[in-house]
Amino acid sequence: MAGTGEEGLYSRQLYVLGGGARRLAAAAVLVSGLRGTGAQAAAALVLAGTGRVVLHDRGTACTADRAQQFLLGESDIGRNRAEASQRALAELNPGVVVAAHTGELSEAFLASFQVVVLTESPLEEQLRVGDFCHARGICFIVADAKGLAGQLFCDFGERFVVNDPAEGDPVRAAVQHISQGNPGVVTCMAAEDSRDDFFCDGDLVTFSGVEGMTELNGREPVPVRVLDDLRLEIGDTSSFSPYRRGGLVLQVRLPQVQSYVPLRQALAKPKIQVTSPKELPRSLSLHTAFQALHAFRREQDCLPRPRAPADAKRVLELARNLGVRHGPLDEDVVRAFTSVCAGDLCPVAAVVGALAAQEVLKAITGKFLPLDQWLYFDALECLALEGVAQLTEEDCAPRGSRYDGQIAVFGAAFQEQLGHQKYLVVGAGAIGCELLKNFAMMGLAAGPGGDLTVTDMDTIALSNLHRQLLYRSADISKPKSVVAAAAVRRMNPDVRVTAHQNQVGPATEQLYGGNFFRRLDGVASALDTMEARAYLESCCHRCLTPLLDSGTEGPRGNVLLMIPSVTKPLVPAGDPEDDTFPLCTLRYFPCTIQHTLQWARDEFEGLFQLPAEHVNRFMEDPAFPEQLPARKALEVLEQVRGSLWERPRDWQDCVRWARRHWQSRYHDAIAQLLHFFPPEHETSPGVPFWAGDRICPHPLTFDPDNDTHLEYILAAAHLFAQAHKLPPCRDRAAAQTVLRSVVLPPFMPQEGLQIPLTEEQEEAQAPMDHKRLAELTRDLVQRRQELVAGEEVPVPLMEPIHFEKDNNIHMDFITAASNLRAENYSIPPANWLTSKRIAGRIIPAIITTTAAVAGLACLEVYKLVWGCRDLSCYRNSNLCLSNCRLLRVQPLPPHTYWYGGREWSCWDRLELRAVGADGQEMTVQEVLDWLQMTYGWTVTMLLRGYTVLYDKEEDEEAQAQQRAQRLSENLEDGGEPRRRELELLYVCEGEDAEGDASRPPLLCFLP
């Protein structure tokens, strides 16, 4: 069955990494150093499906390791770190061989690996191993995290071939016209599914499906020059045949060759990747600081003590001696780095380890451009927090605690404060798991009064396992939040974590209301839909609760902050996947695979969900169509009639139904369209109808031996049987036997039908057939009585099927339906995985991105716990692992406005304890009086949402009634419990009620 097994497990990863991901199964990787950075990198590689991962470490686990090494348990203290980590890593993915090595890194041992990663490694060892790997063509990576900074280095040899350097799918566009000339000009329709929306100068392209100028089809790739948003120059077409219609132009990506120098040479002449030139001096200073740290360690046989002035002074002296090679040295950066470099922070290890793991995947798969060659990362802005600069050596000295690495940076008092925190994590998926792992390591909510709540209404699926390290195969179908909370307790038994299985939304406001949010110290969003994220943002904004919003899309990720009174509130973004297409395009004139997939999604809903819902409702209440507009009622009753009259008796009936539907959709409907608009049809003399984005279709002929045809029949029959509560079957041979006995009448075109050519024609309504509506109603009521009288009606009669992107049968139908439709229109088909991504509107997630994003988010948690009110200390982050880019910028400040003669912040609100003089809920009049007395405002209109509570324009009697009402009268929401707080809007005298003036909202707390 399509999409099951290993392909189902790695479906999203295969989309992101491409075909090169298949090479992971044969790769062997060495990860040396199994503390925080190495553990994160190794876990990501095991989850990604790397064939063999060997762990190397000669040290033993200590208590302090447990604040960043999430693979260790209490019983592992004193054991070799590699051996202790091996079992936990092997459990993550039984398909990966995980081994431990505790001996020397000899040349004979190193020679068997494709990639070698060193973490926590002395410089001498780095140089020795780096020289060997470069000489043998072994990809070599150094990843190191010290305190609040990290470094990453890559050497992939003198000639490394990047097979697929770019992210996402190649740009593709439908051809509208191609001129004969030198150069020829290609006019395109909108480019398909591309971040940049169109081609770039120098892109190589090929053509397919071009009619007329067929010389272009199948040619070698040709370079293009972009003229504008829709036109390309492609070279000499003057001798080609005249263009007629159709065709696709597709970007071709050629491999790139990268060259690297060995570590020994790269240390002296570093090539450092930065997002802007102004960052280079800081990175060069960190480059020098890390070398000085190695020199200090050789000299003292230890790292500098936290906040020890003498040690910091010595490291700075060593850096000065080295720094002359690389230009001016930023001594403040070196001092800050040195003061905390003995610390170990889980978030920093997560970021550096995730970046390293992504570079390993590039080395194995040849997908994406590798780092060239150094990258430095730091969060030293944390040391500018009020109170941090005053920490002493005593404050940061080790306590024999698991948190000693964190205490070395932020002090013991701060660690206690971390334990008191109350946080909500919304979503226990890819990002949520990483956040929870980091919180457990940090000790968030691990002290008196602490509380960590995680809520997720989803259950664990097979495809979750390659990117969510808290889950195992035995957890499939269990609630995510419950399993995640149990994993947190195993990592850190002191964390007070509670699991909920609720959605945070309007339906759960009684549980997650204002009081719930106001008691929190922060909220971490790990949601994958824009709608849910926007709702959470509104709750945090209303309740003045800090929010960390994290998101990923393949190798891209971001972290956005919303800190009350400090940052600008988050503005919900539009969903980039929520594209809609004109109905006439979907029904008659598709030209891209997106069109056919959306059409297939609509088919699914129209065949297996809506009819069942309407039948069940009609059987329960035959009068319900009377509540609908006449046209909608007619549409619904037609669906009900079709479902009741074609009820199958067995699975064979379902196969026959699917065959008839196949014929209707892929042959008859197309033949009918061509009856109206034949291939040579012209809109006017000399102007062909089938041109540009109108691709002339052709009917399909059913073949029971065709895999796509049969896959459609099996999936459709399965879903039809399920909707009618019959046992389904997937027996291909039995289905083929039934299909060969099906005889269908020949196609006969219908006359008088109207086929809309534009959206306006599509929306134009035909005359309402009231007679048909009356007949349908009468017939269906009679049919219902027959079913009820015979006691044949189960309750409910049918099972509505809602599309689920992770259900393989659902995706089998969508893929087959879409590709058959694409074949009708000569559109290149999409495979199962690509169809799943597009039809399921999936935002692909991979473990490397989610781990890095969660680490960046947790760095901001440190600042929130300190109670920082300094905007300059906070960072929004944007990450792109496909080209190893990390941008951290200061958030925007809150905007201000003038209202009522004074300046307000967008965070300001008026708060009123709405208890009247009689101890009861205030009346509208009392609220109006309070605004007049407190602010001197005369209110002319008071509203809650669109409900008018008071309007001065009403007559005196109506005004009197409005003023006398209690605030919550007439605001009951469908029988739901009364809200304890109301947000009201108002218009004051001298304002335009229709204007867009900003004003502080009025928040009323009801008794």
N, C-alpha and C positions, 0 to 999 in steps of 0.2 A: 504494500500500500504506500502511496506517495507520502512523503513527509514523516515517516516513522523512523524509529531506531536512531542511529547516530545522526542522520540528517536532521531529524526533528530536534535532537538535543542541541545541535550547533547551528540551527537555522539562521539566527540573527548574526552570529559571528561569521558564518560563511558568506553572508551578504556583505558584511563590512570588509572582510579580509579577501574576498574573492576566491578563485580557484586555488590560489597559492596556499590556502588554509589546509588543503589536503596533504601538503608536505609536512605539516606539523606531526603527523602520526609516525613519520620516519626519522624525526629529528632527535638529537641527543644534546642536552644542555647541562652545563655545570653551573651551579650557583654556590659560590663560596661565601660564607659568612651568614649565619642563620639567626641574626638578631632582627630588628624591625624591618630594615630595608630589604634584606635578603629574604625574610619570611614573606613579605608582601610580593616581591617579584616571583618567588617560587610558587606561591599560591595561585597567582594569576596565570602562570605558565601551565600549571597542572589543570586548572579549570579550563584553560584554552584548548587542552587536548594535545599538548606537546608529548611526543611519543615516549621519551625517557628523560627524566629530570633527576640529576644526581646532586645531592646536598653535601656540602663540605663545610666542616667546622671542627677546629681542634680544641675549642673551649667548652666549658661546662656551664649549664644554665644556672643563673642565680636569681634570687628573688626580684631584683630590680629589672630583670629581663621581662617580667610578666606585665610591665606597663606598656610594652610595645610589641612583644612577640606573642601574638594571639594564638599560636599553635601549642603553647606550653600549658600544662596543668601543674597543680601544686606538687604532684608526685614526680614531676620531671626535674625538680630542683636537684642539682648535683650531677645530672646526667649530661652526656655530650649533647650539644644543641642539635647537631645534624641528626643523630639517632633519635632524639626525643621528638623531633619534628617530622620524621619520616612517616610514622604511623598516621598522624593526623592529616598529612598531605595526601597519603595514599587513599584515605577514605573519601577525599573530595572527588576523586575521579578514578574508579576502578580500571578504566581503560588506559591509564598512564602508568608506566613503570617508574616508581619513585624509590631511589636507593640512597644510602648514606655512605660517606667516605670520611674517615678520620685521620688518614695518613697525610704524607707530604704531597704537594702538587708537583709530582715529577713529570718530566716531559713525556715519558711513556704513557702515563695516566692521562695527561691533557690531550694527547694526540687523537683520542677516540671521539672528541666532541666537535660539534658543528659551531657551538657558541659557548664562550666562557664568560661568566659574570663574576666579578670580584666586588664584594662589599666588606667593610670593616677590615681592609687589607693594608698592611704597611706599604710604603712607597717602594721599598726595595723589591717586595714580592710583585707589586704591580708592574714594575719595569721588567723583571725577569720573565714573568708570564706573558706580558705584552709583547716582548721581543720574540718569544717563541711562537705565539699565535700569529703574529704578523708574518713571520717567515713561513709558516705552514698554511696560511690562508684560512685560519680559524677566526671567526668574528669574535672580537674582544670588547668587553664593556666593563667600565668601572663606575660603580654607583656608591655614593657615600653620603651619609646624613650626619651632621654634627650640630647638636643644639637646634638653632633656628635656621640653619642653612644646609644646602645640599649641593652636590656636584655630580655631573654625569658626563662620561666620556665614551666615545665610540671609535673603534678602529675596525673597519670591515675589509681591510686589505687594499692592495693597490688597484684592483679592478673588481668592483662589486657591481653586478647588474641588477638594476631595479626594474623588474618586469612591468609593474603597474604603478607608476609614480603618483597618480592623482587619486583623489578621493571621489567616491560616488560613481554613478554611471556616466558613460560617455554622452556628450551632447548629441541630441538627435532632433531633427526637424523635418516636417513635411514640406515638399517642394510645391510651390505654386506656379513658377515659370522659370525657364532657362533660356537665355537669349543666345543667338548665334553671333559670335563675334570674337575679337581678340583684344582684350579678354572677354570670356563669356561671363554673364552675370546671372547668378542664381537668386531668385526671390523666394523666400521661405515663409511658411506660416510660423507661428510661435514655436520656439524651441521647447523640447519636451524634458521635463524632470531634471533641470540643471540648476545648480546654485547660481551660476552667472547668467543663466537664461539664454545665452547665445555663444557663438564661436568667438575665438580670438585670432588676431593676425598670426599667421604661421601654422595654425592648426592643420593637420592632415585629415582629409575626409575621403569617404567612399560613397558611392551611390548604388541604390537598388530600386527596382520596381518602376524605373522611369519608362514611360511610353513615348515613342517618337524618337527622342534622342537616346536611343538604346546603346550607343557607343560608350556612354558613361557607366552603364551597369557592369560591375565586375572588374573595373579598371583598378590598377594599382592606386594607392592613396595619393591624392594631389593636395598641394598646399592652397590655402585660401587667404584672401585679403578682405577684411571686413569693411564694407562701405557704410553701412548703417545698421539699425536694429534688425533688419530683415533681409539685407542683400549681401551677397558674397561674390567676389571675383575668383574664378577657378582656372584661368588659363585659356588657351585657344580652343573655341568650339565652333569656329567659322566653317569648318569642313564637315561638321556633324549634321545628322538629319534634324529637321525641325522638331522642337519639343511639342508634344501633344498634351500630356497630362500625367499626374501621379508622380510617385517617387519619394524616396526618403534619402536624406543626407546624414551621414553618421560620422562623428569624430573618431579618428583612429589614434590610439595612444601607443607610441613606440617606446621600447625599453630605453632607460638611461643608464649610463655607466658612471659610477662614483669612484673617486680615488681618495685613499686615506694614508696618512703618515703614522708611524708607530708612536706610542705614548712618549718614549724618550725624546723624540723630536718635537712632539706636540706640546710637551711641557715648556720647552724653551721658546717656541713660537706658536702660541695658542691661537687656534681659530675658534672663536667663541660665538655661538649663535645668540643673538639678542633681537628683541622685537623692535627696537629703535636705537639709533647710534648713541643717544644720550645715556643708555644703560651700560654701554661698553666699559667705561671707567670703573663702575661699581663691580661688574663681573671680573674685570682684570684684578681688582683689589682682592676679591674673594679667591681668585685663582692663586694669588700670592699668599693669602692667608692660609689656605689649605696646605700649601707647600711648607710654610713656616710651622704649621701644626705638626706635620710629619717630622720636621727637623727637631722641634721641641720634644716630641715623643722619643726620638732616638737618643736625645741628650738626657732626658729625665726619666725615661722608661714609664711615663704616665702622661695623661692628658692634663692640661692646665686646670687647676682647681676652680670651681665656680666662684666668681667675684673676688678672686685672689689678685690683688694689685701687682704683686711681684711676678706672678706667672704671666699676667697680661703684658707687663712691661717687657719680659723676655721674648714673648712671641712677637711683639711689635718690633723689637730689635732685629730678630731674624727676618721678619717681613721686609724691613727697610733694606737689609742686605740683598734680598731677592728682588725687591720691587723695582729696582733701577732697570731691570730688563724690560719691563712692561709699561714704563711710563709712570706718571705721578701716582703715588699711593694714597688712597683715602684712608687715613689713619683712624678716623672715627669708625669706619666699617670694620677695620681689623680689630679695634678694641671691643666693639660690640660683639663681633663673632667670637673672640677669644673668651669673653666673660661668661659665655654660656655653652661653649663648644663641648664641654663634658656632659652636657645634658642629652637625654634621649626622649624625643617626643614622637608619639605614635602618628600624629597627623603629618609631620615632616617625612617620616619613614614611609608613610602611605603614598605621598606624592612622588618621592624619589624612586621608590620601589616600583610603582605603577609605570612611571616613565621608562625605567630600565626594562621592564617586561615588554612594553610596546616595542622598544628597539630590538629586543630578541625576536619578537614576532616578525618584524621587518626583515631581520637577517635571515630567517627561515623561509618566509613566504615570498620575499621580493615584492611585497605590497607596501606602498608608501615610501617616501623619501626618508632615509635614515638621518640621524643627527650628524651635523658636520661642524666640529667634532666635539666641542665642549658646550655644556649648558650649566649655568649656575642659577640657583634658586635660593631665595631667602625671605624670611618673614621677620627681619630684624626690627620692623616697625613696632613689634610687640614690646620692645624694650623702651619705647617712648611712652608707654602707658603710665599714667600718674601712679606713683608708688613703686613701680618696678625699678626705676633708676635708684631708689634709696635702699634697695635690698643689699644686705651685707653677706660676707662669706659665711657667717654663722647661720643666717636665714636659709641659705641654700645648701648647707652641708648635708651629707647623707644621713638618713635616720634608720637604715636597715629595713626600709619599706619598699614595697613593690613600686612605689611612685617616686623613688629617689631620682630617676632620670628627669622627671617633670619638676620635682622640687629644686633641682639644680638650676633650672631656668626661672621659675616663678616663685620659689620659696614655699615653706611649709604651711604658712597661714593661707596662702592661696589654695593649696591642696584641700584644706578643710572646707574652704568656700565652695570648691567644685562639688564636694560631697553633698552640700545642702541644696543643690539646684533642682528645680522642677521643670522638666522639659517634656514636650510632646513631639513624637516623630510620627508623621502622617505618611504611611506607605512603608511596607517592609519588602519592597522589591530590590532591584539591583543597588540603587543608591542607599535605600533604607538599611539594607544589611551592612553596608560599609560604614554608615553613620553609627549604627548600633555597636558594631565591633569597636570602632574608635572610642565611643563613649564608655564602653566597658573598660578599655585599656586606660583611658584618662581618669577613671574613677568618678565620672559624672553621676550624680545621684547615688553615690555609694556611702553617704554619711547620714547622720540624723536629720530627719526632715526631708531628705532627698526623695525624688519621685520621677521616674522615667516611664512615660506611657507611650506605647506603640500601638497604632491601630491600622488594620488593613482587612478588608472584607474578602480578599482573594485567597485562593488555596494554591498550593505549590504544584507546578506543572513540570513535566520533563524538561522543557526548554529553559526553565529557570536555573537548572543545575550548573550550567557552564559559566554563570556569572554571579552567582549568589552563594558565597562561601559558608553561610550559616545552615544550608540545607543539604540533605543527602537523599539518595534514591528512595530510602525507606520512608521519607517524609512526603512523598508525592500524594496529593489529595488532602493533606492536612492543612489547617489554617496557617498562613504565613506568620501572622503576628504571634501565635502561640509557640510555634517552633522557634522563631527568632528570639522571643523572650527567654525560652529555655536555654538557648545557646548563649545568650548574654550572661545568664546566671552561672553557666559552667565556666565561662571565661573569667568572671569576677563575681563570686557569690555575694559580695557586699552590695552590689547594685540593686536598688529597689525598683524593679521593673514590673509593669503591669501590661498585659496584652488585652486589647480590645479588637473586636471583629466588626467594626462599624465604619461606614463612610462618613466623613466629615462634610456635611452638606445641610441644606434646608430641612431635610427630613429628620435630622438628629440634633436640631438646635436645642431641644430640651436637655440633652445630655452634654453637648458641647456649646453651651451658651456663654453669655458674657462673664458670669462668675467663674466658669471653668477657665476661660482664656486669661482673665485678669490675674489669676493666682499663679500663672506660669511665669518662669523666668525667660523662656524662649520656646519657639516652635521651629522645628526643622522639617521642611517640606521635601518629600521624596516622591512626588506624584508624577504621573506620565501623561496627564491631559491638561490642556490649558484651562478648561472650564473649572476643574477641581482646584487648580492652583489659584485661579482668580478668586474663587470663593474663599479659600483659606486666607489669601491676602486681605480680603475685605474684613474678615473676622479679626485678624490681627491689627489692622488699621483702626477698626472701631474700638477695640479693647486696649489699644496702646501696648501691644505685646510684640517684642522683637521677633523677626522672622528671618530665617535663612532658607532661601529658595534655591534648590539645586536641580539641574537638568542635564541630560546628555542626549546626544544623537550620534551614534556611532563613535568615531574618534573625537568628536567635539563635545565640550561640556562648559557649563558656566555655574557660577555661584553669585547670587544677587542678595544684597542685604536690605532689610527694611528695619531701621532702628528708630523708634518714636522720638520725634523732636530733633533727631541728629541727621538722618538721611531723608532724601526724597522718597515718598511712598512708591511702591512698585506699580507700574502701569501694566495691566494685563495685555499680553501680546496676542495678536491673531494667531490661530492655529495654521501653520504653513501647510499642513496636510489636508485641511478642510476645504479643498477646492470643489466647486460645483461647476457643472457643465450644462449648457442649454439642452432642454429635453429633446429638441429636434436633432441635435448633434448625436446624443446617445442613441436615439431610436433609429435614425436613418443615415447619418453621415459621420460615423466615427472615423478618426484618422490616426489615433495613437492608442497604445495599449492601455493607457489610463482610461480612455473612453470605454473600451470594451470591458475593463474590470469594473468600472462603476456601473455599467449596464448589467453585468453579472451580479453585482451586489443588489441592485434593484430587483433582478429576477428572483434572487434568493428570498428576499423579503416578500415579494408578491406571490410566490408559490408556496412557501412553507411557514410564513409567520402570519401575515395579515389575514388570509382566508380562514385559518384556524381560529384566530382571535375573534373574527366576525361571526363565524359559525357558533362558537361557544356563547358569545353574547346574545346572539339571536335565539338560541335554544333556551337561554335563561330568561330573556325578555324580548319577545317578538316585536314589541312596540318601540324598541330603542331606535330604529331608523327614523322614526317620526321626529326625533330630537335633532336630526341632521338636516342640513340644507338639501333640497330636493336632488341636486346633481350628485352630491356625495352619497345620499341614501341609495340612489340608483346604482352607483358604482359598488357600494358595499353589498347590496342585495344580489347583484350579478355574481360577485365572488362567492356569496353564500350558496347561491343556486348551483354554481359550478362544483363546489366542494361536496354538496349533498347528492347531486346527481351522478357524480363520478366516484363515489366511495368504493374503494377496492375491497375485494373479498380476501385476497391473499397476495403474496409477494409477486407472483406471476402477473397479476393485474397491475401491480406497480411498475413492472418492467414494460408492460404494454403502454401504460400511460406515459412513461418516460420516452418511449419510442415515438408516440404521437406528438409529444411536445417537442422533441428534437426536430421532427419533420416540419412542424409549424414554425419554429423559430429560424432554422438554418436553411430551409429550402423554400417553403411556401411564402414566408414574409419577404424574403429577398426576391423571389420570382414576382410577387405582387408589386414590389417597388420598381423592378425593371419593366413591368408591364406599363406603369405610368411614365417612367423615365428610362427609355431604352438607352443602351450604351452610346448611341450616336445622337441622342436628344440634344437640341440646342435651345438655349434660353432666348436667343434671337439669332437671326441669320449670321452664321460664321462664329458664334460664341458658344462653345460646347458647355452643356450643363454639368457634365462630370469633369471638372477641372479644379485646380487649386486644392483646397482642403476637402473637396467632395471626391472621394475615391469610389470609382464604379465597382459595385460588389458583384459577386457571382454566387449562385445557389450551390450548396453542397449536396452530394449524393451519399446516403448513409451506407456504411460498410461495417458490419458487425465484427470484422477482423481488424479494424482500425483502432489503435490503442486509445486515441483521444475520444473517438466516438463511443467506444465501449466504457471508458472511464466516466464519461458524462452519464450514460445510461445507469451504470451501477450506483453512482453517487446520487443521482436524481431519484432513482427507485428507492434507495435506502432512506432518503429524507422524506419522500412521499409516504412510505410505509410508516416511518416514525410519526409523522404528523397525524396519520390515521390510526395510530396505536396498533400497528401490526408488527410482527417480528420481521426485521429486515434480513437480507441475505447478501453476501458478497461473492457468490459462486459464479465465476466468469463463464465457465462452460455451460452451466444451466441457463444463464442469462442469454448466451448466444443461441441456445436451442430455442428459447422462447422468441427471440428476435427474428429468427429465420421463418417462423410461422406467422409473423405479423404481415398482413396485407393491407396497404393503405390506398385510398382512392387517389387517382391522379389529380394534380393541381389544376384548379379552374380559377382563373382570375376573376376578381370581383370588380364590378363597375360602380362608379359613383362615389368611391371613397376619396377623402381629401387627405393629402399628405402635406403637412406644413413645412415650409422652407425656411421660416424664420421663427425666432422666439415669440414675436408678436402674433404670428399665425397660430403657433402652438397654444398660446394662451387664449385665443379667441374661442368663444364657447358656441357649440352647436345648439340648435333649438332643443329645449328640454322636452323629452318624451314622457309626458305625464301618464299616457295610456300604458306604456311599458312598465312604469313604476307601479301602477295599480295592479296590473296582471302579475307581476313578480311577487308583490306583497301577498296577494291572494293565494298564489300557488305555493309559496313557501310556508305560509301559515298552515295550509292543508298538509304539506309534507311533514311539518313539525308534529302535527297531531298524529299522523300515521306512525312516526317514529316513537313518540311517547306512548301511544296506545299499545304498541307492540313490545314495550319495555326493552327496546333495543338500544336505548340511548345511554351510553356511559356518561358520567359526570366528571369532567367536561367531555364532550363528544370527541374533540380533537386536541392535539398537543401542539401549540405554537412553538416554532423553533426559531430562536434568536441567534443571529450570526455570531460565532465566536472564532476569532482569528486563530486560536490555538486548538481548535477542533479539526482534526485531519479530514474527516468526511466533508465538513463544511468547505474547507479549502480545496478538496478534490473537485467539488462541484464548481466552485468559483473559477478555478484554474481552467477546467475543461470548458465551461461555458464561455469564458472570456476568449480562450484560444480558438474555439470554433467560430466565434463572432469575428475574431481577428482574421481567421482564414477566409471568411466571407469577403472581407475587405482588403485582402492581401497585406495585412499589417503583420510585421514580425511578431511571433508569439513570445510569451514570457514563461520562464520555468516556474516551478511550484514555489520556490523560495522568493523570487522576485514578486510573483503574484501575491504571496502572503504579505509581503512588506507593503505593497501599494494598497491592496484591497483592505487589509487590516489596519491601514494607517499607522503602521508600526513605527515607533522611533527606536531604531536598533540600539541595543545596549551591549557593551563589551566590558569585561571586568577591569581592564586597564583604565578606561576612562572613568568608570564609576568610582574606582578606588582613589584616583587622583582628585576627582571632584569632591568626594567626601572628606579627604584630607584637607583640602583648601577650605571647606566649610568649617571644619573643626578648629582651624586656626582662628577663625573669627569668633568661635565660641569662647576661646580664652579671653578675648577682649570684652565680650559681653559679661563674662563672669566677674571681670575686674570692675564692671560698671562704667566702662569708658564712655565719656561724652564728647570726646575729641574726634571730629570727623576725619582728621588727617591720619588717624591710626587704623581706620578700617579700609578694607579692600574688597571690591568686586573683582571676580576672576573670570577670564575667558581662556579656554584651553583648546588646543587642536593638536592631538597626538599624531595625526597623519604627517605633519611637518614639524612636530616637536616645538610648538609655539605656546608660550604661557604669558598672558598679559594680566597684570594685576593693577587696578587703578582705583583711585579714591572715589567713593560714591558721590553723587551730586547732593548738595544740601537741600533741605526742604524749601519749597517756594513760599513766598509770602504775598499777601494782598491787603488792600484797604477795604474796610467795611465799617459803616457806622462811625466814621471819624477816627479810626485807629487801625494800626497794622496788626494782622493776624498771620499766624503760621498755618500751613495746610494741616498741621496736626492738632490745632486748637479746636475745642468744642465747648459748648455750654452744657454744664451738667446740672441737673435739677432733680432733687429727691422729691418726687411728685406726690407728696402727702399733704392734703389740704388741712384747713383749720379744724375740720371735724374728725381728723385722723384717718379719713378715707382717701381714696385715690382722687387726685386733683380733677377739677373740672377744667374745661377749655378756658373759661373765664379766668380762673386762677392762674393758668399758665400765661395768658395774655397780660394779666396784672403783674406777674413776676418779671416778664421781659420789660415792661414799662418802668417798673420801679428800679430794676437792677441795671438796665442799660439805657433807659430812656427811649426805647423804641416803641413806636405805635405800629402794631401788627395789623396788616390788612388781609392776610391770608395765612392759614396754618394748615399744613399738610403732613400726612404720613404716606410716603410713596405717592401714588396717584389718588389717594383718598383725601378729600377735602374735609378738614375738621371745622374750619371756620373761613367764611368768605364775606368780607365787608360789603360786597356788591349785592348780596342777597337782601330780600326785603326784611323788615324789622322782625316779623314773626319767625322767619327762618333763622335769622341771626340769634334770636333769643333761644331757640331750640338748640342751636349749635353751641352757644356759650354754656348752657346748662348741662351739657353732656359730660360724662366722665371720659377720660382720655381713651380708654380701651373700648368704649362702646362702639358697636358696629365695626370692630376690627378683628372679630374672631375669625380664625383661619380654618374653615372647613372642619370644625369640631376639635381641632388640636387644642392643647392646653394654652391658657392665656399667657402671653409673653410678659416677662417681668421687667422688660425695658423696651422703650420705644425711641426710635430716632425720628425726630420731626424736622421738617423744613418750614420756612416762614418767609413771607415777603412783608417788608416794612413800608410805611408811608413814604412816598416819593420814589419808590422803585417800580420798575416795570415787571409785572408778574411773569411775562414771557421772556424776560431778559436772562442773560447768562452770568449775572454777577455772582462771584464767589461769596459765600457767607459761612460762618462756623455752624455746624449742625447742632441741634438741640437734643441732648440725650436725657431722657426722662426715666428715672428708676421708680417703678411702681411698687406700692406696698404689697 
